[in-house]
Amino acid sequence: MEPNDLEQSSAFYAPLLNSPSSGDGAPAATRRRSLKGYGVILASLVFLLSLVALIMNQTQEVPLTSPNINEASASAPKLEPASFSIPEARGIAEGVSAKSNPSLLKEEAFNWTNAMFSWQRTAYHFQPEKNWMNDPNGPLYYKGWYHLFYQYNPFSAIWGNITWGHAVSRDLIHWLYLPLAMVPDQWFDIYGVWTGSATFLPDGKIVMLYTGKTNGSVQVQNLAYPANLSDPLLVHWEKYPGNPVMVPPPGIQDDDFRDPTTAWVGPDGKWRLTIGSRFNKTLGLSLVYQTKNFIDYELLEGVLHAVPGTGMWECVDFYPVAINGSVGLDTSAMGPGIKHVLKASLDDTKVDHYAIGTYDPIKDKWTPDNPKLDVGIGLRVDYGRYYASKTFFDPHTQRRILWGWINETDTENADLRKGWASLQTIPRTVLFDNKTGTHLLHWPVEEVESLRLNSTVFKDVLVEAGSIVPIDIGTATQLDIVAEFEIEELESSTTDEASDCGNGAVERSTFGPFGFLVIADDSLSELTPVFFRPVNTSDGSLNTYFCTDEKRSSKANDVFKQVYGGEVPVLEDEKYNMRVLVDHSIVESFAQGGRTVISSRVYPTEAIYGAARLFLFNNATGVNVKATLKIWDLNSAFIRPFPSGETI
């Protein structure tokens, strides 16, 4: 399609400059231990002493047709709803991170309509048919199918009764729902089948380690495995009758021991895995266990890594990346040309942090390349509304693929009316950024491009300082946007610089902000800016921030509206570039090939359906911007239940 010529608008961007203020608060059994002799007790005491020292030092054949899913569902484990008393944010009293927004309960409820709620449901992001979802669990690829398990409440759109939901896909985009994989029906997981990870053994078997909450409210690690490896859909799962296989060691609180990782093989042939925890409330850490058979485990001395002041580490992830390569690596890969990534979800801040460093497989210790960018104090996996991420290695395409949970930022009452809550991001590939040597590159899997419909190209669109330009593509609800920007400096005087994303798009500086207004209406009464903000430094160079501003995304008062963002390196030979995936109430934005990523939830009341529009904007004082864009409308992924008897 030929590039479109746009009628340029030089109107002063008053709608951003005179934005009304908006609140920007944060969205906010008996315990059974496997006592196997005094050696275990001694090892635990050694571990406890090492923690104290650490603090001091750190101030078979594939069937031709699928199983009968209806029969599988009928024979799946049964689950009855549990009753929870909620004296505080949902989840905290149960020993996990907050799963509700109690501070919103005091806000005056907006008069939401069913049409507004219906619009919020996404078209191509994974979410269950109904009810609550949170962490992605045990993702894997098996006999032609990608599998996603996820924390799920079968009874309600709020957190509780946590089971493992299950879905499969041929391409990571078009998902089919399967029956529940595991439910809380044993003493060792009666209060929740929580987060876990899958490991493939050399003989092709699959082991799944997951956290369960016992009838004594203790977090323990349990073992499960497929009941039938000849079934590509892995519909039925069995729990090891000798569970739990790991219990909290001395010095670790009963509710600070969760989320085992995928295991890797050490040079001695034994498997290792790491589990998130904390010590003395503030020291975030990851424990290391080793095993030969995934039934008997030894807690290794010390920890894989710990960072003071970061609090409880959840959903820890640990995996290798190739320094010079375009493919992912198996979790057990190590050697020259390989770095290791350590990622933790911080319970205190609800943020996913990662750091790149070196793993010593003899000492089972990991060291960050840059202590200033250590886990919890440096880089983030995603700078927006994003948590509990988990990667897996895809042997089919040689990729490391990342999943992440996106929570709602509205109220529980709204979610109950909608009948659902939460979704997963589009899966992202993970590569080492060998240009910077300091970052990872997170990028949407190429399969999402199969949803692209008609495209429109706009070349060298001039966006003058203080102006907006409408992008004539019609309805702008499901989009894939790729854009490059060049700045042309003017002779105007400099403006006081924001030090980061500032107060959002309304805060002007010499070189920014500039970018897109997504999910906006024609009058700009509702809009969500996604933008770059280059700022001057003391040495005359520019630091660039990549940001999303939700403050005017909705006229409703009972949703969180924040400014998200972080710094993104823009190298001398690079133009400013971004990619934005718009899917109704979620906006995923990627800067500079995925060095910085932001996921955002928006709940407009007017910029919905046919009223949703797209604009370019430039609210800088000292530069004009030229933009080249390619925009695709995206189809729905038509996520649905697995058809019984369908050929596989």
Summary of the structure (lengths in Angstrom):
residues: 648
radius of gyration: 24.7
end to end distance: 37.9
largest distance: 79.9
contacts: 2276
relative contact order: 0.15
helix: 10%
strand: 40%
